């Protein structure tokens, strides 16, 4: 178990570095003479047609709706494994990160809402500072090497998983377009068929993938965000093969997808969404309620919400401090959770996309996400560097 966790953490650390590089490259290109070609690339129309069925989107939306469905599928697989057989299967390991995640969603959202309450357009982005980027935050934590106790790493991973659950619920409820009844019926039929396959104990991954693809197309056409099809499909993948209990389809798929997502899907998403031009940006832009609300939510709201909720839970006896961790190191991880980057960019795209992107609102959101994540990452690292025990 510990070996599997170490391998997972090493992968996430490397993924965080690649993700940083992809985001930095996008920003460099967006602020160079090549910015025009960057915009042209993301707006290339891509169309798939089979008879009367047509899906036509610019490349950016294929990345956000298609590639990110694979990411959310992996999130669903990890969540299922953790709940059934992993760290979250033990009640004592669930309480602290679960409560911390709740505080880390409620307080940042409250700060953003307080700063943008009078602007209905800006209020669409209320969920942006609620997210935590597991690859980025864990990658920064791993820079501290063996000084970080395993229990603290598990706490951050578990916190991010609960954070992802909150993001999925928010997307499902609040970020859906006009619904198509016919497409929803097709998606519902796919869910029924997946339920039948799971009930019969079918372990053929290809069968689930085929039905999942049909369901993704139906969800794309339904008005519900397409990434939710990935989460739904993951829930039906068998944890164990009934004929060979030692075989776990969930774990096999996780192993197959981890590197694809970590070194392919997420860097491509970051490159496509992090390209913010800082030409002409001044203090008046930073003082706008949208970036101000996001920066304050990610950097101030996350650390206050997570640390205060965890402190209360431990003091009241509902949970205990992770083994080998101090209050200072727990606070450092709470700050680090303010690195929202990938998930925040994703939610920002949903919030300010009304068929056609609201360019100025989207720019404001991306500016706040980049600054808030950067501030959280730097300060979180410095606090952890100061509070973690030193080794020779």
WOMO-V548986 format. One record per residue. D_LAST is the distance of its C-alpha to the last C-alpha in Angstrom with 1 decimal. Layout:
BEGIN
D_LAST / D_LAST
END
This chain:
BEGIN
27.1 / 23.3 / 23.6 / 26.3 / 24.3 / 21.3 / 23.9 / 25.6 / 22.5 / 21.7 / 25.3 / 25.4 / 22.5 / 24.3 / 27.5 / 26.3 / 25.6 / 29.0 / 30.6 / 29.3 / 30.7 / 34.0 / 34.4 / 33.6 / 36.1 / 38.7 / 38.3 / 38.5 / 41.7 / 43.2 / 42.9 / 44.3 / 47.8 / 47.1 / 47.0 / 50.6 / 49.8 / 46.9 / 49.3 / 51.9 / 49.6 / 48.7 / 52.3 / 53.6 / 56.0 / 55.2 / 57.9 / 58.3 / 61.8 / 63.3 / 67.0 / 67.2 / 63.5 / 61.7 / 58.1 / 57.9 / 54.9 / 53.1 / 50.0 / 47.8 / 49.2 / 49.0 / 45.3 / 45.0 / 47.5 / 47.0 / 43.4 / 42.0 / 44.1 / 41.9 / 38.8 / 40.4 / 41.5 / 37.9 / 37.0 / 39.8 / 38.7 / 35.2 / 36.7 / 39.1 / 36.5 / 34.2 / 37.1 / 38.7 / 35.8 / 32.5 / 30.3 / 33.3 / 35.5 / 33.9 / 35.4 / 32.4 / 30.3 / 33.1 / 33.9 / 31.0 / 30.6 / 34.5 / 35.1 / 32.3 / 34.0 / 37.4 / 36.2 / 34.5 / 37.9 / 40.3 / 38.9 / 38.3 / 41.8 / 43.3 / 41.9 / 43.3 / 46.6 / 47.0 / 46.7 / 48.9 / 51.4 / 54.4 / 53.9 / 54.9 / 53.6 / 50.1 / 50.1 / 49.9 / 46.2 / 45.3 / 42.9 / 40.9 / 38.1 / 37.8 / 35.8 / 32.1 / 31.0 / 28.7 / 27.8 / 26.9 / 25.1 / 23.1 / 22.3 / 20.9 / 18.8 / 17.4 / 16.2 / 13.3 / 12.3 / 10.6 / 10.1 / 13.9 / 15.4 / 18.3 / 20.8 / 20.3 / 20.9 / 23.9 / 25.1 / 25.2 / 26.9 / 29.4 / 30.1 / 30.8 / 33.1 / 35.1 / 35.2 / 36.7 / 39.3 / 40.3 / 40.7 / 42.9 / 45.1 / 45.4 / 46.4 / 48.8 / 50.6 / 50.5 / 50.2 / 53.1 / 56.2 / 59.8 / 60.0 / 62.1 / 63.7 / 64.5 / 61.0 / 59.6 / 62.0 / 60.8 / 57.1 / 58.2 / 60.0 / 56.8 / 55.0 / 57.8 / 57.6 / 53.8 / 54.4 / 57.0 / 54.7 / 52.0 / 54.6 / 55.9 / 52.4 / 52.6 / 49.3 / 50.3 / 47.8 / 50.3 / 52.9 / 50.6 / 49.5 / 53.2 / 54.1 / 51.0 / 52.2 / 55.7 / 54.2 / 52.0 / 55.2 / 57.1 / 54.4 / 54.3 / 58.1 / 58.0 / 56.3 / 53.3 / 50.2 / 49.6 / 45.9 / 47.0 / 48.6 / 45.2 / 44.0 / 47.3 / 47.3 / 43.8 / 45.2 / 47.7 / 45.5 / 45.5 / 42.3 / 43.7 / 46.4 / 49.2 / 50.2 / 46.7 / 44.5 / 41.4 / 41.9 / 40.6 / 42.2 / 40.0 / 36.8 / 38.4 / 39.4 / 36.0 / 34.5 / 37.2 / 37.0 / 33.3 / 32.9 / 36.4 / 35.6 / 32.0 / 32.9 / 36.6 / 38.1 / 35.6 / 35.1 / 38.9 / 39.4 / 36.9 / 38.6 / 42.0 / 41.3 / 38.8 / 41.2 / 41.9 / 43.7 / 42.7 / 45.7 / 47.6 / 45.1 / 45.2 / 44.3 / 47.3 / 45.9 / 42.6 / 44.8 / 46.8 / 46.5 / 45.2 / 42.0 / 41.6 / 41.9 / 39.4 / 36.8 / 37.2 / 37.3 / 34.1 / 32.0 / 33.5 / 35.3 / 32.6 / 30.0 / 32.6 / 34.3 / 31.3 / 29.4 / 32.6 / 33.9 / 30.8 / 30.6 / 34.2 / 33.9 / 31.1 / 33.0 / 36.2 / 34.8 / 35.4 / 31.7 / 28.3 / 25.0 / 22.9 / 20.6 / 17.2 / 18.4 / 19.3 / 22.4 / 20.5 / 18.9 / 22.3 / 23.9 / 21.7 / 22.8 / 26.4 / 26.3 / 25.0 / 28.0 / 30.2 / 29.6 / 33.0 / 33.8 / 35.3 / 37.0 / 38.0 / 39.6 / 41.4 / 42.8 / 43.7 / 45.7 / 47.5 / 48.2 / 49.8 / 51.6 / 55.3 / 56.6 / 55.8 / 52.5 / 52.8 / 51.1 / 50.6 / 49.2 / 46.9 / 45.7 / 45.0 / 43.1 / 40.9 / 40.2 / 39.0 / 36.9 / 35.1 / 34.5 / 33.5 / 31.1 / 29.5 / 29.2 / 27.7 / 25.2 / 24.0 / 24.0 / 22.5 / 19.5 / 19.1 / 19.5 / 17.0 / 14.4 / 15.3 / 15.6 / 13.0 / 10.1 / 6.8 / 3.8 / 0.0
END
